[in-house]
Amino acid sequence: MMKRSLAGAACGLMLASAGSLFVSAALAQEKTIKVGVLTDMSGPYGDVGGAGSTVAAQMAIEDSGMLAKGWKIDLISADHQNKADVGSNLAREWIDQGKADVFLDLLTSSVALAVNQIVKEKNKVALISGAASSDLTGKACSPNSIHWTYDTFSQANSTGKAITKAGGDSWFFVTADYAFGKALERDTTTVVTANGGKVIGNAMAPLNNADFSSQLLQAQSSKAKVVGLANAGADTANSIKQAAEFGLTQGGQKLAALLMFITDVNALGLPAAQGLEFTESFYWDLNDKTRDFANRYSKRVKNGAMPTMVQAGVYSSLIHYLKAVESLGPTTDGAAIVSTMKAMPTDDEAMGAGYIRQDGRKIHPVYLLQVKKPSESKYPWDYASVVATIPGEEAFRPLAQSECPLVTK
Amino acid sequence: MTDIAPHAPAPPASAPAAKSSTELLAIAGLALVLAAAPLAAYPFFLAQALCLALFACAFNLLVGYGGLLSFGHAMFYGSASYLAAHAAKVWGLPPEAAILAGTLGAGLLGLASGALSIRSQGIYFSMITLALAQLVYFIALQSPYTHGEDGVQAVPRGKLFGLIDLSNDVTLYYVVLAIFLFGLFSIYRIVHSPFGTVLKAIRENETRAISLGYRVDQYKRAAFVLSATLAGLAGATKAIVAQSATLTDVHWTTSGEVILMTLVGGMGTMVGPVFGAFVILAMQNYLSTFGQWVMVIQGAIFVVSVLSFRRGLIGEIANRFKISL
């Protein structure tokens, strides 16, 4: 008797769960989109992406106008703590529990590479804005992901080319002694020599270095016209501050940060950062559209900060994703959405017109910026002026050099 | 073992009257709960938690039964993780061979680092293990095989023995559970062997053990290598589960976390570290919305647990009921 009722209960449970499966399948056909922002909320890149990326995603959802057309768009966000395992756990969980169909931001290359693979396996979509590694559209490219904002190649290429052509033809690198720093130095060296410049030398500094005096003194005595900082985050900030103390720029040398964000300039302050050249795919004070976007954004974040290129990329990529889904109708087939996104030209307030290449590389102009002198800054966040605009075709790695298997040569 | 050390400081939970049978029961109970766990919780998370739990148990073997506090256990966990990931991805080994390679690699590293560190005592021993672990961390940061901060990604899970497809999370979980139980049972056997008895004697009173004619350094070194090997087993399994090996695995914070897990769960108890691992992981997972406050909360819980239940969760229970868990 007992056994039978247990069996009955088990059958009932199975029926119920099967029923709920049908229900959820039916719901998927309704106009629902689930957006997940996976970013660094607390660590060193919290200002670059973080809560601001969630705000940018929320703005994209509102600006898409799809809510008025009866679509239901859920937004979920979490802190991956810059750990690949935490990020991939979250991604798996969100997919398996039906919490996200598209992943945004994905700061830090290790996290992006890990999530990229899971998303491919489960046929969802990854729109990578925060991560730098150009492998994401090279060896690790995927039919389910788009690398949106920038990569190590475009950073090195834009900064290196523009400065060398403008007469900065001898370089000295202060390089973070790990894969990312070395990749940046290597890529920049290629560009500098290709444009007729030469690299005089380099000095390695360990990750999270506090004292750059030895490296900076070497840079100073090398008499190179340009000192390239192939590092990121706190290392960039520290080396710039100490370069100001040593009077590097006052001595006639130019400082080029190969990866830097507008929030870093804000944190450093203009007196320390003045004269510095850096590359961004987005600057808030570029034209009326970007200013409008940035001001709307700025009103919604806690400290009134202007958006970084990563946050602008989150906005831009989500707008385009939503357009693609709207044209396709309700679907969660990630590869189909991405191929539609590749077929459509991109255009939005933040990043302007552009397109997406076969290998998943989003192409748009890239800007070489120079940090203003404190006396030139007229209003809050008036930090930089545009030195050069590099067309997307020149800024990013040419398709011919791509190792991506998706590229038909 | 208290009979040879009547004045031992803060005896870990192994009460004198305790029989090892309660420990076996506890392991069996744990096995049952874990076997049913995928019904209630997310199997992938559980599989990763089990890897860390095994890591904590391996650490506990050294600190709980050998009285040796290593600050650098992440070097075994992490290097095994890297080695297994490399073996599975680059050499194309099947998962069982990759895990074996990682485990043996960690064992060899344990042999070398143990030979160096066991020569020192107390805090000096801890500091030398920390220094060696930092050495391993920087090798992992620089070596071309580990891909720096990107880590080894997209490690294939493959088929266990060419038969069992590990791409299914539930299947994977039960394989990890089997590995975990194997590790835990090995620790149980080690602790209750004559070797383990001598080890505990050394923990309680090293001078007396020497006077009884034991070569304590050899015992300690053996315990160190065993602990390193089992930590390696945990790390290598983790590489297959998470399909990645990253710098987090070798970072000193991982060494710190495993100490936290062991102390919160109950040092010198058989199943305590498992509970500790689950408590810490659950905290990290469910409190992740608090951002950097997770560390503060973790620290506060650590302080509270050290002040109010010094023997750890399971240790206190064991002590209350005068049993060994």
Interface residues (C-beta under 8 A of the other chain):
Chain A: M41 S42 G43 G46 A78 D79 Q81 K83 A84 D85 V86 S88 N89 R92 E93 D96 Q97 T108 S109 S110 L113 A114 Q117 S133 D135 A140 D177 Y178 A179 F180 L207
Chain B: Y42 F44 F45 Q48 L141 Q142 H147 G148 E149 D150 G151 Q153 A154 D169 A242 Q243 S244 T246 L247 T248 Q284 S288 T289 G291 Q292
